[in-house]
């Protein structure tokens, strides 16, 4: 089942519970409304009609008594309107009393009215005797019958009213219980499904986290278990496929790297051997050329001597190239030591060697105190030798040459720098500075082999750092380099 389907079930359960509660509440509300309508439609109208009918009934009796007292036949005839109004009131209050009860009230009231009107007429005529007493007794009986019918029809049934209100209370209590029960059931179901789903997802996420941690360490021996068939399970399967492809790629890269390492070692060994073997013939060429110049200079004209001097110069230059290549090979093949190095001491030692080698030059050195680093002291000494020697060489045409060695923080990283005010270079060709045999000046302008900066770059890279340069023609150059930042912090 997909994750979407599981979430839909949870949402559906909550929605179904809400709908069920709404429907049950509506049904119970309809029952409650029916009970209220029963009270409003029958009981309350009866409660309002009873006192009015009683008042009409009493007014009817008093009106006939008043007519008798006044000996007014016309007033006696007008009491019929009171009776008719009473009947009209019953007719205009449907539902308050039943039709049989209304008929009984009409009949008994009409009988009472006829008897009372007859007695009243006789009293006005001042009749006496036994017939009159019998008529009055019959009138009283009919009055009692009419009053009883009226009372029975209009008397409020409190038991029925209590039954209706009891039904309303029961409906409300049932609605509350149903709402609580359904809400609790739906909540329990939603919580159960949510907890189950969250455990599944957390379990898969934990497996994914542990699996990615293993993959990050390069351990592909154990794949991530696929425990679900939903989207998270598909993601896990894709992660396993990615790990398989990555493992295959890493294996291929490892094999390729091993082949490249072997080929590079063989190439370096071959280069080292060739360069080493070429040194002896070059020494012979240089030595024989010197012997010819010394022993046979009288037999050679000026052109011949110049040619021999050029042969000897080329041999010496080639010897320098070979020495540079051998030094570069030794740097890349040797083991790297990690130790505290005082770059200030190394820079000052190099400066003293340069001054001793050319005492006629007056170059100002500004070397910062406390330049400390962690690295291979022998290799870092070669770095400073090459950078300071370059600065020394390219400032020889300056009237006041200056070479500075310092450090600074750039983006929280320690950066060492060697600056001079010499010939400088065009930044367009900055990418060629660190290539083997790459030079930005001719041999006639400034001597060199084009290997020194390549050697510096190899050393800096072995120290997990980087090197770059900035310069401008005629104003000087600055070489920046960093070392392994983690080790420098330690």
C-alpha positions as CSV (number, residue, x, y, z in Angstrom):
1,X,0.0,0.0,0.0
2,X,1.4,3.4,-1.0
3,X,2.1,6.2,1.5
4,X,-0.6,8.3,-0.1
5,X,-3.1,5.5,0.4
6,X,-2.2,5.2,4.1
7,X,-2.5,8.9,4.6
8,X,-5.9,8.8,2.8
9,X,-7.1,6.1,5.2
10,X,-6.2,8.3,8.2
11,X,-7.9,11.3,6.7
12,X,-10.9,9.2,5.6
13,X,-11.3,7.8,9.1
14,X,-11.3,11.2,10.7
15,X,-13.7,12.5,8.0
16,X,-16.0,9.5,8.5
17,X,-16.1,10.0,12.2
18,X,-17.0,13.7,11.7
19,X,-19.7,12.8,9.2
20,X,-21.1,10.1,11.5
21,X,-21.2,12.5,14.5
22,X,-22.9,15.1,12.3
23,X,-25.5,12.6,11.0
24,X,-26.3,11.2,14.5
25,X,-26.5,14.7,16.0
26,X,-28.9,15.7,13.2
27,X,-31.2,12.7,13.7
28,X,-31.3,13.2,17.5
29,X,-31.9,16.9,16.9
30,X,-34.9,16.0,14.7
31,X,-36.3,13.9,17.5
32,X,-35.8,16.7,19.9
33,X,-37.5,19.1,17.5
34,X,-40.5,16.8,17.2
35,X,-40.9,16.7,20.9
36,X,-40.7,20.5,21.1
37,X,-43.2,20.8,18.3
38,X,-45.6,18.5,20.1
39,X,-45.4,20.6,23.2
40,X,-45.7,23.8,21.3
41,X,-48.5,22.5,19.0
42,X,-50.8,20.9,21.6
43,X,-49.9,21.5,25.2
44,X,-49.1,25.2,25.1
45,X,-52.2,26.2,23.1
46,X,-54.4,24.2,25.5
47,X,-52.6,25.9,28.4
48,X,-53.5,29.3,26.9
49,X,-57.1,28.3,25.8
50,X,-58.3,26.9,29.2
51,X,-58.4,30.1,31.2
52,X,-60.1,32.0,28.3
53,X,-62.9,29.4,28.0
54,X,-63.4,29.4,31.7
55,X,-63.7,33.2,31.7
56,X,-66.2,33.0,28.8
57,X,-68.2,30.4,30.7
58,X,-68.3,32.5,33.8
59,X,-69.2,35.6,31.9
60,X,-72.1,33.8,30.2
61,X,-73.6,32.9,33.6
62,X,-73.1,36.4,35.0
63,X,-74.7,38.0,32.0
64,X,-77.9,35.9,32.3
65,X,-77.9,36.7,36.1
66,X,-77.6,40.4,35.3
67,X,-80.4,40.3,32.7
68,X,-82.7,38.5,35.3
69,X,-81.8,41.1,37.9
70,X,-82.6,43.9,35.5
71,X,-85.8,42.2,34.2
72,X,-84.4,42.8,30.7
73,X,-85.4,40.3,28.1
74,X,-83.4,42.0,25.4
75,X,-80.2,41.7,27.5
76,X,-81.1,38.0,28.0
77,X,-81.3,37.5,24.3
78,X,-77.9,39.2,23.8
79,X,-76.1,36.6,25.9
80,X,-76.3,34.3,22.9
81,X,-73.4,36.3,21.4
82,X,-71.2,35.3,24.4
83,X,-72.0,31.7,23.8
84,X,-71.3,32.0,20.1
85,X,-68.0,33.8,20.8
86,X,-67.0,30.9,23.1
87,X,-67.7,28.4,20.4
88,X,-65.8,30.5,17.9
89,X,-62.8,30.5,20.2
90,X,-62.8,26.7,20.3
91,X,-63.1,26.6,16.5
92,X,-60.1,28.9,16.0
93,X,-57.8,27.0,18.3
94,X,-57.2,23.7,16.3
95,X,-55.1,21.2,18.0
96,X,-55.5,22.6,21.4
97,X,-58.3,20.1,22.2
98,X,-59.6,17.1,20.2
99,X,-62.6,17.2,18.0
100,X,-64.7,14.9,20.3
101,X,-63.9,17.1,23.3
102,X,-64.9,20.2,21.3
103,X,-68.2,18.6,20.3
104,X,-68.9,17.6,23.9
105,X,-68.1,21.2,25.1
106,X,-70.5,22.6,22.5
107,X,-73.2,20.1,23.3
108,X,-73.0,20.5,27.1
109,X,-72.6,24.3,27.0
110,X,-75.5,24.6,24.6
111,X,-77.7,22.4,26.9
112,X,-76.7,24.6,29.8
113,X,-77.3,27.8,27.9
114,X,-80.8,26.7,26.8
115,X,-81.7,25.6,30.4
116,X,-80.3,28.7,31.9
117,X,-82.0,31.0,29.4
118,X,-85.3,29.2,30.1
119,X,-84.9,29.6,33.8
120,X,-83.9,33.2,33.4
121,X,-86.9,33.9,31.3
122,X,-89.2,32.3,33.9
123,X,-87.5,34.3,36.6
124,X,-88.1,37.5,34.7
125,X,-91.8,36.5,34.4
126,X,-91.7,35.7,38.1
127,X,-92.8,32.1,37.9
128,X,-92.7,29.9,41.0
129,X,-93.8,26.5,42.1
130,X,-92.5,23.0,41.7
131,X,-91.9,23.2,37.9
132,X,-89.7,26.2,38.5
133,X,-87.6,24.4,41.1
134,X,-87.3,21.4,38.8
135,X,-86.1,23.6,35.9
136,X,-83.5,25.3,38.2
137,X,-82.3,21.9,39.4
138,X,-82.0,20.7,35.8
139,X,-80.1,23.9,34.9
140,X,-77.6,23.4,37.7
141,X,-77.0,19.8,36.6
142,X,-76.4,20.9,33.0
143,X,-74.1,23.7,34.2
144,X,-72.1,21.2,36.2
145,X,-71.9,18.8,33.1
146,X,-70.8,21.7,30.9
147,X,-68.2,22.8,33.5
148,X,-66.9,19.3,33.8
149,X,-66.6,18.8,30.0
150,X,-64.8,22.2,29.8
151,X,-62.4,21.3,32.6
152,X,-61.6,17.9,31.2
153,X,-60.9,19.3,27.8
154,X,-58.7,22.2,28.9
155,X,-57.0,20.7,31.9
156,X,-53.2,20.4,31.2
157,X,-51.8,16.9,31.3
158,X,-48.6,17.4,33.3
159,X,-47.7,13.8,33.0
160,X,-47.7,14.0,29.2
161,X,-45.7,17.3,29.4
162,X,-43.1,15.6,31.7
163,X,-43.0,12.7,29.2
164,X,-42.1,15.1,26.4
165,X,-39.5,16.9,28.4
166,X,-38.0,13.5,29.5
167,X,-37.8,12.4,25.8
168,X,-36.0,15.7,25.0
169,X,-33.5,15.1,27.9
170,X,-33.0,11.5,26.8
171,X,-32.3,12.6,23.2
172,X,-29.8,15.1,24.3
173,X,-28.0,12.6,26.6
174,X,-28.0,10.0,23.8
175,X,-26.5,12.6,21.5
176,X,-23.8,13.5,23.9
177,X,-22.9,9.8,24.5
178,X,-22.9,9.1,20.8
179,X,-20.7,12.1,20.1
180,X,-18.3,11.1,22.8
181,X,-18.2,7.4,21.7
182,X,-17.8,8.1,18.0
183,X,-15.3,10.9,18.6
184,X,-13.3,8.7,20.9
185,X,-13.4,5.8,18.5
186,X,-12.4,7.9,15.6
187,X,-9.6,9.5,17.6
188,X,-8.3,6.1,18.8
189,X,-8.4,4.8,15.2
190,X,-6.6,7.9,13.8
191,X,-4.0,7.7,16.6
192,X,-3.4,4.0,16.0
193,X,-3.0,4.5,12.3
194,X,-0.8,7.6,12.7
195,X,1.5,5.9,15.3
196,X,1.7,2.8,13.1
197,X,2.5,4.9,10.0
198,X,5.0,7.1,11.9
199,X,6.8,4.0,13.3
200,X,7.1,2.6,9.8
201,X,8.4,5.9,8.4
202,X,10.8,6.4,11.3
203,X,12.0,2.9,11.0
204,X,12.7,3.3,7.3
205,X,14.2,6.8,7.8
206,X,16.5,5.3,10.5
207,X,17.6,2.5,8.1
208,X,18.1,5.1,5.4
209,X,20.2,7.3,7.7
210,X,22.4,4.3,8.8
211,X,22.6,3.1,5.2
212,X,23.7,6.4,3.8
213,X,26.2,6.7,6.7
214,X,27.7,3.4,5.7
215,X,27.7,4.4,2.0
216,X,29.4,7.7,3.0
217,X,32.2,5.7,4.7
218,X,32.6,3.6,1.5
219,X,31.0,0.5,3.1
220,X,28.7,-1.1,0.5
221,X,28.8,-4.6,2.0
222,X,25.3,-4.2,3.4
223,X,22.4,-2.7,1.5
224,X,19.5,-0.9,3.2
225,X,16.6,-3.3,4.0
226,X,13.4,-2.6,2.1
227,X,10.5,-3.1,4.5
228,X,7.6,-1.3,2.8
229,X,6.2,-1.1,-0.7
230,X,5.2,2.5,-0.6
231,X,7.1,5.6,-1.8
232,X,9.6,5.4,1.0
233,X,10.2,1.7,0.1
234,X,10.8,2.8,-3.5
235,X,13.2,5.5,-2.3
236,X,15.1,2.8,-0.3
237,X,15.3,0.6,-3.4
238,X,16.6,3.4,-5.5
239,X,19.2,4.3,-2.8
240,X,20.3,0.6,-2.9
241,X,20.5,0.8,-6.7
242,X,22.5,4.0,-6.4
243,X,24.9,2.3,-3.9
244,X,25.4,-0.6,-6.3
245,X,26.2,1.7,-9.2
246,X,28.5,3.8,-6.9
247,X,30.2,0.7,-5.7
248,X,30.8,-0.5,-9.3
249,X,32.0,3.0,-10.2
250,X,34.4,3.1,-7.2
251,X,35.7,-0.3,-8.0
252,X,36.3,0.8,-11.6
253,X,38.0,4.0,-10.4
254,X,40.1,2.1,-7.9
255,X,41.3,-0.3,-10.7
256,X,41.9,2.7,-13.0
257,X,43.7,4.6,-10.2
258,X,45.9,1.6,-9.5
259,X,46.7,1.3,-13.2
260,X,47.5,5.0,-13.4
261,X,49.6,4.8,-10.3
262,X,51.6,2.0,-11.8
263,X,51.9,3.8,-15.1
264,X,53.0,7.0,-13.3
265,X,55.5,5.2,-11.2
266,X,56.9,3.5,-14.2
267,X,57.0,6.9,-16.1
268,X,58.7,8.6,-13.1
269,X,61.2,5.8,-12.8
270,X,61.9,6.0,-16.5
271,X,62.2,9.8,-16.4
272,X,64.5,9.6,-13.4
273,X,66.6,6.9,-15.1
274,X,66.9,8.8,-18.4
275,X,67.6,12.1,-16.6
276,X,70.3,10.5,-14.4
277,X,71.9,8.7,-17.4
278,X,72.0,12.0,-19.4
279,X,74.0,13.8,-16.8
280,X,77.3,11.9,-17.6
281,X,77.2,12.7,-21.4
282,X,76.4,16.3,-20.7
283,X,79.3,16.6,-18.2
284,X,81.5,15.1,-21.0
285,X,80.3,17.7,-23.6
286,X,80.8,20.5,-21.1
287,X,84.3,19.3,-20.1
288,X,85.5,18.7,-23.6
289,X,84.2,22.0,-24.7
290,X,86.1,23.7,-21.9
291,X,89.2,21.8,-22.8
292,X,89.0,22.9,-26.4
293,X,88.6,26.5,-25.4
294,X,91.6,26.3,-23.0
295,X,94.0,24.1,-25.0
296,X,93.1,24.9,-28.6
297,X,92.0,28.5,-28.4
298,X,95.0,29.5,-30.5
299,X,93.9,27.3,-33.4
300,X,90.3,28.4,-33.4
301,X,89.1,31.7,-34.8
302,X,86.6,33.9,-32.9
303,X,83.5,32.2,-34.5
304,X,84.8,28.7,-33.5
305,X,85.4,29.9,-29.9
306,X,81.9,31.5,-29.8
307,X,80.3,28.3,-31.0
308,X,82.1,26.3,-28.3
309,X,81.0,28.7,-25.7
310,X,77.4,28.3,-26.9
311,X,77.7,24.5,-26.8
312,X,79.0,24.7,-23.3
313,X,76.2,27.1,-22.2
314,X,73.6,24.8,-23.7
315,X,75.1,21.8,-22.0
316,X,75.1,23.6,-18.7
317,X,71.5,24.8,-19.2
318,X,70.4,21.2,-20.1
319,X,72.2,19.9,-17.0
320,X,70.2,22.4,-14.9
321,X,67.0,21.2,-16.5
322,X,67.9,17.6,-15.7
323,X,68.8,18.5,-12.1
324,X,65.4,20.3,-11.8
325,X,63.6,17.2,-13.2
326,X,65.5,14.9,-10.8
327,X,64.6,17.2,-7.9
328,X,60.9,17.3,-9.0
329,X,60.8,13.5,-9.2
330,X,62.4,13.1,-5.7
331,X,59.8,15.5,-4.3
332,X,56.8,13.6,-5.6
333,X,58.2,10.2,-4.6
334,X,59.4,10.9,-1.1
335,X,57.5,10.4,2.1
336,X,55.9,13.5,3.7
337,X,56.7,14.4,7.3
338,X,54.5,16.4,9.6
339,X,56.2,18.6,12.1
340,X,56.2,22.2,13.3
341,X,58.2,24.5,10.9
342,X,59.4,28.0,11.6
343,X,59.0,29.6,8.2
344,X,60.6,32.9,9.4
345,X,63.8,31.0,10.2
346,X,63.8,29.3,6.8
347,X,63.1,32.5,4.9
348,X,65.9,34.4,6.6
349,X,68.3,31.6,6.0
350,X,67.4,31.7,2.3
351,X,67.8,35.5,2.2
352,X,71.3,35.2,3.8
353,X,72.3,32.6,1.1
354,X,71.2,34.9,-1.7
355,X,73.0,37.9,-0.2
356,X,76.2,35.8,0.2
357,X,76.0,34.5,-3.3
358,X,75.7,38.1,-4.8
359,X,77.2,40.5,-2.2
360,X,77.2,43.3,-4.8
361,X,73.4,43.5,-4.8
362,X,71.6,45.5,-2.1
363,X,68.1,44.0,-1.7
364,X,65.8,44.9,1.3
365,X,64.1,41.9,2.9
366,X,61.0,42.3,5.2
367,X,60.3,39.0,6.8
368,X,57.5,38.8,9.4
369,X,58.2,37.2,12.8
370,X,56.4,34.1,14.0
371,X,55.5,32.5,10.6
372,X,54.7,29.0,11.9
373,X,53.3,26.0,10.1
374,X,52.9,22.3,10.2
375,X,54.5,20.4,7.4
376,X,57.7,18.9,6.0
377,X,60.4,21.3,6.8
378,X,62.7,20.1,4.0
379,X,60.1,20.6,1.4
380,X,58.8,23.9,2.7
381,X,62.5,25.1,2.7
382,X,62.5,24.3,-1.1
383,X,59.3,26.3,-1.5
384,X,60.8,29.4,0.1
385,X,64.1,28.9,-1.7
386,X,62.3,28.9,-5.1
387,X,60.0,31.8,-4.3
388,X,62.7,34.0,-2.8
389,X,65.1,33.2,-5.6
390,X,62.5,34.2,-8.1
391,X,61.9,37.4,-6.3
392,X,65.7,38.0,-6.1
393,X,66.1,37.4,-9.8
394,X,63.2,39.5,-11.0
395,X,64.1,42.6,-8.9
396,X,67.6,43.0,-10.2
397,X,66.6,45.8,-12.5
398,X,64.9,47.8,-9.7
399,X,66.8,50.7,-8.2
400,X,65.5,49.9,-4.7
401,X,64.5,46.2,-4.7
402,X,62.2,45.0,-1.9
403,X,61.1,41.4,-1.0
404,X,58.5,40.8,1.7
405,X,57.5,37.5,3.4
406,X,54.3,37.7,5.5
407,X,51.0,36.0,6.4
408,X,47.4,37.2,6.7
409,X,43.9,35.8,7.3
410,X,41.6,35.5,4.3
411,X,38.1,34.1,5.0
412,X,39.4,32.6,8.3
413,X,42.2,30.8,6.5
414,X,45.9,31.5,7.0
415,X,47.6,32.6,3.8
416,X,51.4,33.0,3.4
417,X,52.7,35.4,0.8
418,X,56.0,36.4,-0.9
419,X,55.9,39.8,-2.5
420,X,58.4,41.7,-4.7
421,X,58.5,44.9,-6.6
422,X,60.3,43.5,-9.6
423,X,59.4,42.9,-13.2
424,X,56.0,41.4,-12.5
425,X,53.9,39.6,-15.2
426,X,50.8,39.9,-17.3
427,X,47.8,38.2,-15.5
428,X,46.6,37.0,-18.8
429,X,49.4,34.3,-18.7
430,X,49.0,33.5,-14.9
431,X,47.8,30.0,-15.7
432,X,51.2,29.1,-17.3
433,X,53.3,30.1,-14.2
434,X,53.2,26.6,-12.5
435,X,53.6,24.5,-15.6
436,X,56.8,22.5,-16.2
437,X,59.1,24.4,-18.6
438,X,56.6,27.2,-18.8
439,X,58.3,30.7,-18.7
440,X,56.9,34.2,-19.2
441,X,60.3,35.7,-19.9
442,X,63.0,34.8,-22.4
443,X,66.4,33.3,-21.3
444,X,68.1,36.5,-22.4
445,X,65.9,38.6,-20.0
446,X,66.0,36.3,-17.0
447,X,67.7,33.0,-16.7
448,X,65.8,29.9,-15.5
449,X,64.5,26.4,-16.3
450,X,60.8,26.8,-15.8
451,X,60.8,24.0,-13.2
452,X,61.0,25.9,-9.9
453,X,57.4,27.0,-9.7
454,X,56.2,23.6,-10.8
455,X,58.2,22.1,-7.9
456,X,56.6,24.6,-5.5
457,X,53.2,23.7,-6.7
458,X,53.8,20.0,-6.2
459,X,55.0,20.6,-2.7
460,X,52.0,22.8,-1.8
461,X,49.6,20.3,-3.2
462,X,51.2,17.5,-1.1
463,X,50.5,19.7,1.9
464,X,46.8,19.8,0.9
465,X,47.1,23.5,0.1
466,X,47.0,25.7,-3.0
467,X,49.2,28.4,-4.5
468,X,48.3,31.3,-6.8
469,X,49.9,34.5,-8.0
470,X,49.0,38.1,-8.7
471,X,51.1,40.6,-10.6
472,X,51.4,43.5,-12.9
473,X,54.0,44.2,-15.5
474,X,56.7,46.6,-14.1
475,X,55.3,46.7,-10.5
476,X,56.1,43.3,-9.1
477,X,54.4,40.0,-8.2
478,X,52.9,38.4,-5.1
479,X,52.8,34.6,-4.6
480,X,50.2,33.3,-2.1
481,X,50.0,29.8,-0.7
482,X,48.1,27.9,1.9
483,X,48.7,24.6,3.8
484,X,46.4,22.0,5.3
485,X,44.0,24.2,7.3
486,X,43.1,21.4,9.8
487,X,46.7,20.9,10.7
488,X,47.4,24.6,10.9
489,X,44.6,24.9,13.5
490,X,45.9,22.0,15.5
